[in-house]
């Protein structure tokens, strides 16, 4: 086990370096590399996150075999195939390499019985439906966050995964960064006394230009890209760049997501819950104020503040006015944790210099405290994708299972609802409804454009 003193001395090193290099032993060491023991994987969505994160980090492991890619943009589909093909060509394993299959429709991929698992790296409004369909097909799943676009479809996903007994890992990879686990363990074991407040730094997004309708590119199945969301005119900045893989415009439109409250919010609310011991317990109330653009294509929230109250007396405050990260405040001190100098990609919304400290505390000695044998020790992994692959083989639950991911996502989604309703909302976490508030409850689901949407699946 890495000593805490050693970790503190190394916090100036990029957290990306700490989590980007897989530390589980390659399967070849144990003789598990026979074709029958490999996990055949299909990639759904070949955009920015798939290329920079999911595919390269998964293909690193010998036990994985990415054999198919799917995208409704034919250019991205071809690029995805090239990325995977080139990786295996570089390995020069001719017996293993058979060429990557391409699917314009992921549903055809799910019919391939040779595929054991899928990674879903699609826009947020295309998370829950393919994940549910993959569960129905008996495929194990790696799902990018947020789990869902609404509370209702998130619950549908949990039910489908539980019913099918498949392994689902949510891509809340902060759990693989050691500083987040260390902070949560220290808080859970009382090193800052009784926890009473958590402050989360999370920025808003800027408004965008006015809608400029454009011709739909021939390489894009725009109707399917819209999926269950309303039919609207195509414009490039509302979807993704036709050239390159920079941050896509859909992230800033409410038809397809909720902005930073779900974009980074699920990461931070998940991490906060780890330290609060509320991973499966939602808040009892939520209230918020937020600015929204009055015009323009990008219409997600800008500056905001959200407050959650929990039955154990803890209050959680979230705002762009706080440093990006999670600050636990207790009766005897505080601990702050962030990604430090880590950035997932060059288009991350938080500048590196604004959150250099990976781990800090009111008293440095707090961070040097060792967790005793009989104290609370949290799930420890080195890499989110590696843990998923391990759990596919062992059938044990991964570090970010569907129900914990759903709860963190729900906190994001009810926060977004509270931004629209200027009053304190009481929340029933067990029943997943607002108490005596029909207006708020109507926002727990959205109408779904046929033939797409989770409501139209036979689960």
Residue pairs with C-beta under 8 A, 6 or more apart in sequence:
2 178
3 370
4 182
4 367
4 368
4 369
4 370
5 368
7 178
7 179
7 182
7 359
8 359
8 364
8 367
8 368
10 18
11 179
11 340
11 357
11 358
11 359
12 341
13 341
14 340
14 341
14 342
15 177
15 179
15 339
15 340
15 341
15 342
15 358
16 341
16 342
16 343
18 177
18 178
19 173
19 176
19 177
19 342
19 382
19 383
19 384
20 57
22 57
22 60
22 61
22 382
22 383
22 385
22 386
23 382
23 383
23 386
24 61
24 382
24 383
24 386
24 390
26 61
26 62
26 63
27 33
27 37
27 38
27 61
27 62
27 63
28 62
32 62
32 63
33 62
33 63
35 96
37 63
37 393
38 62
38 63
38 64
38 65
39 63
39 64
39 65
39 116
39 117
39 140
39 389
39 392
39 393
40 65
40 67
40 114
40 115
40 116
40 117
41 58
41 64
41 65
41 66
41 67
41 68
41 115
41 116
41 117
41 118
41 119
42 66
42 67
42 68
42 69
42 70
42 103
42 106
42 109
42 110
42 112
42 115
42 117
42 118
42 119
42 139
43 50
43 54
43 55
43 66
43 68
43 69
43 70
43 80
43 84
43 118
43 119
43 121
44 70
44 71
44 106
44 109
44 118
44 119
44 120
44 121
44 122
44 130
45 70
45 71
45 120
45 121
45 122
45 123
45 126
46 69
46 70
46 71
46 73
46 76
46 77
46 79
46 80
46 83
46 121
47 71
47 76
47 121
47 122
47 240
47 245
47 248
48 240
48 245
48 246
48 247
48 248
48 345
48 347
49 121
49 144
50 80
50 119
50 121
51 79
51 80
51 83
51 245
52 245
52 344
52 345
53 121
53 171
53 344
53 345
54 119
54 121
54 142
54 144
54 171
54 385
55 66
55 80
55 83
55 84
55 87
55 119
56 87
57 383
57 384
57 385
58 64
58 66
58 119
58 142
58 385
58 388
58 389
59 66
59 84
59 87
59 88
60 385
61 385
61 386
61 389
63 389
63 393
64 389
65 96
66 84
66 87
66 100
67 98
67 100
67 101
67 114
67 115
68 100
68 101
68 102
68 103
68 109
68 112
68 115
69 77
69 80
69 81
69 84
69 100
69 101
69 102
69 103
70 77
70 102
70 103
70 104
70 105
70 106
70 108
70 109
71 77
71 80
71 104
72 104
72 105
72 220
72 221
72 224
72 225
73 217
73 219
73 220
73 221
73 225
73 240
74 104
74 219
74 220
75 219
75 242
77 102
77 103
77 104
78 102
80 100
80 102
81 100
81 102
84 100
85 97
85 99
85 100
88 96
88 97
88 100
89 97
91 97
101 109
101 112
103 109
104 221
105 224
106 118
106 130
107 133
109 115
109 118
110 118
110 133
110 134
110 137
110 139
111 137
115 139
116 139
116 140
116 392
117 139
117 140
117 141
117 142
117 167
117 392
118 130
118 134
118 139
118 140
118 141
118 142
119 141
119 142
120 126
120 127
120 130
120 131
120 134
120 141
120 142
120 143
120 144
121 144
122 130
122 144
123 225
123 248
123 250
123 251
123 256
123 257
124 146
124 149
124 250
124 251
124 256
124 257
124 258
124 262
125 149
125 227
125 228
125 229
125 255
125 256
125 257
126 227
127 143
127 144
127 146
127 147
127 148
127 149
128 147
128 148
128 149
128 153
128 154
128 156
128 157
128 454
129 153
129 227
129 228
129 452
129 453
129 454
129 457
131 141
131 143
131 147
131 157
131 160
131 161
131 168
132 156
132 157
132 160
132 454
132 457
132 459
133 457
134 141
134 166
135 141
135 157
135 160
135 161
135 163
135 164
135 166
135 168
136 160
136 164
136 457
136 458
136 459
138 164
138 166
139 166
140 166
140 167
140 168
140 388
140 392
141 161
141 166
141 167
141 168
141 169
142 168
142 169
142 171
142 385
142 388
143 168
143 169
143 170
143 171
143 402
143 405
144 171
145 170
145 171
145 172
145 262
145 266
145 267
145 405
145 408
145 409
146 257
146 258
146 262
146 263
146 265
146 266
146 409
146 412
146 413
147 154
147 157
147 170
147 266
147 402
147 405
147 406
147 409
148 154
148 157
148 406
148 409
148 413
149 256
149 257
149 258
149 446
150 413
150 444
150 445
150 446
151 410
151 413
151 414
151 432
151 444
151 445
152 444
152 445
152 454
153 445
153 454
154 406
154 409
154 410
154 413
155 406
155 432
156 454
156 457
156 459
157 402
157 406
157 454
158 402
158 403
158 406
159 459
160 459
161 168
161 402
162 402
162 403
163 459
167 388
167 391
167 392
167 395
167 397
167 398
168 398
168 401
168 402
168 405
169 384
169 385
169 387
169 388
169 391
169 398
169 399
169 400
169 401
170 266
170 400
170 401
170 402
170 404
170 405
171 384
171 400
172 266
172 267
172 270
172 271
172 384
172 400
172 405
172 408
173 267
173 384
174 180
174 267
174 268
174 270
174 271
174 339
175 181
175 270
175 271
175 274
175 379
175 381
175 384
175 399
175 400
176 381
176 382
176 383
176 384
176 387
176 399
177 339
177 342
177 358
179 337
179 338
179 340
179 358
179 359
180 271
180 274
180 326
180 337
181 274
181 378
181 379
181 380
182 337
182 359
182 367
183 271
183 275
183 326
183 328
183 335
183 336
183 337
183 359
184 271
184 274
184 275
184 378
185 371
185 375
185 376
185 377
185 378
186 192
186 335
186 366
186 367
186 369
186 371
187 195
187 275
187 276
187 328
187 330
187 335
188 275
188 277
188 376
188 378
189 371
189 375
189 376
191 332
191 333
191 335
191 366
191 369
192 328
192 329
192 330
192 331
192 332
192 333
192 334
192 335
192 361
192 362
192 366
193 330
193 331
193 332
193 333
194 330
194 331
194 332
195 275
195 276
195 314
195 328
195 329
195 330
196 313
196 314
196 315
196 329
196 330
196 331
197 314
197 315
197 316
197 317
197 328
197 329
198 272
198 275
198 276
198 314
198 315
198 316
198 317
198 326
198 327
198 328
198 329
199 316
199 317
199 318
199 319
199 322
199 326
199 327
199 329
200 268
200 269
200 272
200 316
200 317
200 318
200 319
200 322
200 325
200 326
200 327
201 268
201 318
201 319
201 320
201 321
201 322
201 323
201 324
201 325
201 326
201 327
201 338
201 355
202 260
202 261
202 264
202 265
202 268
202 318
202 319
202 320
202 322
202 324
203 260
203 264
203 320
203 324
203 349
203 350
204 259
204 260
204 290
204 291
204 300
204 301
204 302
204 303
204 304
204 320
205 251
205 252
205 259
205 260
205 298
205 300
205 301
205 302
205 349
206 252
206 298
206 302
207 293
207 295
207 296
207 298
207 299
207 302
208 237
208 249
208 252
208 293
208 296
208 297
208 298
208 299
209 237
209 296
209 297
209 298
210 295
210 296
210 297
211 233
211 235
211 238
211 297
212 235
213 233
213 234
213 235
214 233
214 234
214 235
214 236
215 234
216 222
216 234
217 242
219 242
220 234
220 239
222 234
222 239
223 231
224 452
225 239
226 232
226 255
226 449
226 452
227 449
227 452
227 453
228 446
228 448
228 449
228 452
228 453
228 454
229 255
229 256
229 449
230 255
230 449
231 449
232 238
232 255
235 297
236 242
236 249
237 249
237 297
237 298
238 249
238 250
238 253
238 297
239 248
239 249
239 250
240 248
240 249
240 250
241 248
246 347
247 345
247 347
247 349
249 297
249 298
250 256
250 257
251 257
251 259
251 263
251 300
252 259
252 297
252 298
252 299
252 300
253 297
253 298
253 299
253 300
254 299
254 300
257 263
257 300
258 300
258 301
258 412
258 413
258 416
259 300
259 301
259 416
260 300
260 301
260 349
261 301
261 304
261 306
261 318
261 412
261 415
261 416
261 419
262 409
262 412
262 413
262 416
263 349
264 324
264 349
264 350
265 318
265 411
265 412
265 415
266 405
266 408
266 409
266 412
268 318
268 325
268 326
269 316
269 408
269 411
269 412
270 279
270 400
270 404
270 405
270 408
271 326
271 337
272 316
272 326
272 328
273 279
273 404
273 407
273 408
273 411
274 378
275 326
275 328
276 310
276 312
276 314
276 316
278 310
278 312
278 314
279 404
279 407
279 408
280 403
280 404
280 407
281 310
281 311
281 407
281 429
282 407
282 410
282 411
282 414
282 427
282 429
283 308
283 309
283 310
283 316
283 411
283 414
283 427
283 429
284 309
284 310
284 311
284 426
284 427
284 429
285 308
285 309
285 424
285 425
285 426
285 427
286 306
286 307
286 308
286 309
286 414
286 415
286 417
286 418
286 424
286 425
286 427
287 306
287 307
287 418
287 423
287 424
287 425
288 304
288 305
288 306
288 307
288 415
288 418
288 419
289 304
289 305
289 419
289 422
290 301
290 302
290 303
290 304
290 305
290 419
291 301
291 302
291 303
291 304
292 299
292 300
292 301
292 302
292 419
293 299
293 302
301 416
301 419
303 319
303 320
303 321
304 318
304 319
304 320
304 419
305 317
305 318
305 319
305 321
306 316
306 317
306 318
306 319
306 415
306 418
306 419
307 315
307 316
307 317
307 318
308 315
308 316
308 318
308 411
308 415
309 315
309 316
310 316
318 415
323 336
323 338
323 354
323 355
324 338
324 339
324 350
324 354
324 355
325 336
325 337
325 338
325 339
325 355
325 357
326 336
326 337
326 338
327 334
327 335
327 336
327 337
328 334
328 335
328 336
328 337
333 361
333 362
333 363
333 366
334 361
334 362
335 359
335 360
335 361
335 362
335 366
335 367
336 357
336 359
336 360
336 361
337 358
337 359
337 360
338 355
338 357
338 358
339 355
339 358
340 355
340 356
340 357
340 358
340 359
341 352
341 356
341 358
342 358
343 350
343 352
359 367
360 367
361 367
371 377
379 399
381 387
381 399
384 399
384 400
387 398
387 399
388 398
390 396
390 398
391 397
391 398
407 429
410 429
410 432
413 444
414 425
414 427
414 434
417 425
417 434
417 440
417 443
417 444
418 425
418 440
420 443
421 437
421 439
421 440
421 443
425 434
425 437
425 440
426 434
426 435
426 436
426 437
427 433
427 434
427 435
428 434
428 435
432 444
433 441
433 444
434 440
434 441
434 444
448 454
448 455
448 456
450 456
